[in-house]
Amino acid sequence: MDDDEPMAPEEDDDEPTANLKDDEEEEHQSDIEHQKEDHLELEKARKERMDLMAAELKREQDEQKKAAEKKKGAGKEGGGEVVPFDKFQYLVGQSEVFAHFLAGKLYLFVWLCVILVCLFIVGAP
């Protein structure tokens, strides 16, 4: 064999590219499997959060129902104990309504006085 002759390509040169394609395909499949696992984990976490939120909502509703029944039972029977704080809240609410009413009346009275004074000033020669 002469050194001047070009060497013929060997058959083994095609195998590394085929191995690379196989490796890429395996990595792609592995990535898809990991994505599916991640999706399943996220879905489980979402369902768990939803279950916890539903349980919390149910617990809150049950507490509200119990409080309403307790309040209703105390009012109907007459023998139920009325909490002084509830009476205080009721009285404060009533006094706020009355104060608002008085403020409205006072506001109208002030405007009436202003109008009368203006009329008096305009009408006085």
C-alpha positions as CSV (number, residue, x, y, z in Angstrom):
1,M,0.0,0.0,0.0
2,D,1.3,3.4,-0.9
3,D,1.1,6.4,1.2
4,D,-0.3,8.4,-1.7
5,E,-3.5,6.4,-1.9
6,P,-6.5,7.7,0.0
7,M,-7.9,5.4,2.6
8,A,-11.3,4.1,2.1
9,P,-13.8,5.0,4.8
10,E,-14.4,2.2,7.2
11,E,-17.9,0.8,8.0
12,D,-17.5,1.7,11.7
13,D,-17.8,5.5,11.0
14,D,-21.6,5.3,10.7
15,E,-22.1,3.5,14.0
16,P,-21.3,6.5,16.3
17,T,-23.9,8.6,14.6
18,A,-26.4,5.8,15.0
19,N,-25.5,5.5,18.7
20,L,-25.9,9.3,19.1
21,K,-29.4,9.1,17.6
22,D,-30.3,6.2,19.9
23,D,-28.9,8.1,22.9
24,E,-30.9,11.2,22.0
25,E,-34.0,9.1,21.6
26,E,-33.4,7.5,25.0
27,E,-32.9,11.0,26.6
28,H,-36.0,12.2,24.9
29,Q,-38.0,9.3,26.2
30,S,-36.5,9.8,29.7
31,D,-37.4,13.5,29.6
32,I,-41.0,12.6,28.7
33,E,-41.2,10.1,31.6
34,H,-39.8,12.8,34.0
35,Q,-42.3,15.3,32.7
36,K,-45.2,12.8,33.2
37,E,-44.0,12.1,36.8
38,D,-43.7,15.8,37.5
39,H,-47.2,16.4,36.2
40,L,-48.6,13.5,38.3
41,E,-46.9,14.9,41.4
42,L,-48.3,18.4,40.7
43,E,-51.8,17.0,40.2
44,K,-51.5,15.1,43.5
45,A,-50.5,18.2,45.3
46,R,-53.3,20.2,43.7
47,K,-55.9,17.6,44.8
48,E,-54.4,17.5,48.3
49,R,-54.7,21.3,48.5
50,M,-58.3,21.2,47.2
51,D,-59.2,18.5,49.8
52,L,-57.6,20.6,52.6
53,M,-59.5,23.7,51.5
54,A,-62.8,21.8,51.3
55,A,-62.2,20.4,54.8
56,E,-61.5,23.8,56.1
57,L,-64.6,25.3,54.4
58,K,-66.7,22.5,55.9
59,R,-65.3,23.0,59.3
60,E,-66.0,26.8,59.1
61,Q,-69.5,26.2,58.0
62,D,-70.1,23.7,60.8
63,E,-68.8,26.2,63.3
64,Q,-71.1,28.9,61.9
65,K,-74.1,26.5,62.0
66,K,-73.4,25.6,65.6
67,A,-73.0,29.2,66.6
68,A,-76.3,30.1,64.8
69,E,-78.1,27.2,66.5
70,K,-76.8,28.2,69.9
71,K,-77.8,31.8,69.4
72,K,-81.3,30.7,68.0
73,G,-81.8,28.3,70.9
74,A,-80.9,30.9,73.5
75,G,-83.4,33.4,71.9
76,K,-86.4,31.0,71.5
77,E,-86.2,29.2,74.9
78,G,-85.9,32.3,76.9
79,G,-83.9,30.3,79.4
80,G,-80.7,30.7,77.5
81,E,-78.1,33.0,78.9
82,V,-77.8,36.3,77.1
83,V,-74.2,37.5,77.0
84,P,-73.7,41.0,78.3
85,F,-71.4,41.8,75.4
86,D,-74.2,41.1,73.0
87,K,-76.4,43.5,74.8
88,F,-73.7,46.1,74.7
89,Q,-73.2,45.7,71.0
90,Y,-76.9,46.1,70.4
91,L,-77.0,49.3,72.5
92,V,-73.9,50.7,70.8
93,G,-75.5,50.0,67.4
94,Q,-78.8,51.7,68.4
95,S,-76.9,54.7,69.8
96,E,-74.9,55.0,66.5
97,V,-78.2,55.0,64.6
98,F,-79.6,57.7,66.9
99,A,-76.5,59.8,66.6
100,H,-76.6,59.6,62.9
101,F,-80.3,60.7,63.0
102,L,-79.4,63.7,65.3
103,A,-76.5,64.6,63.1
104,G,-78.8,64.8,60.1
105,K,-81.3,66.9,62.0
106,L,-78.5,69.2,63.2
107,Y,-77.2,69.5,59.7
108,L,-80.6,70.6,58.4
109,F,-81.0,73.0,61.3
110,V,-77.7,74.7,60.5
111,W,-78.6,75.1,56.9
112,L,-82.0,76.5,57.8
113,C,-80.3,79.1,60.1
114,V,-77.8,80.0,57.3
115,I,-80.7,80.5,54.9
116,L,-82.6,82.6,57.4
117,V,-79.6,84.8,58.1
118,C,-79.0,85.3,54.4
119,L,-82.6,86.3,53.9
120,F,-82.5,88.6,56.8
121,I,-79.3,90.3,55.5
122,V,-80.7,90.6,51.9
123,G,-84.1,91.8,53.1
124,A,-82.8,94.4,55.6
125,P,-82.6,97.9,54.1
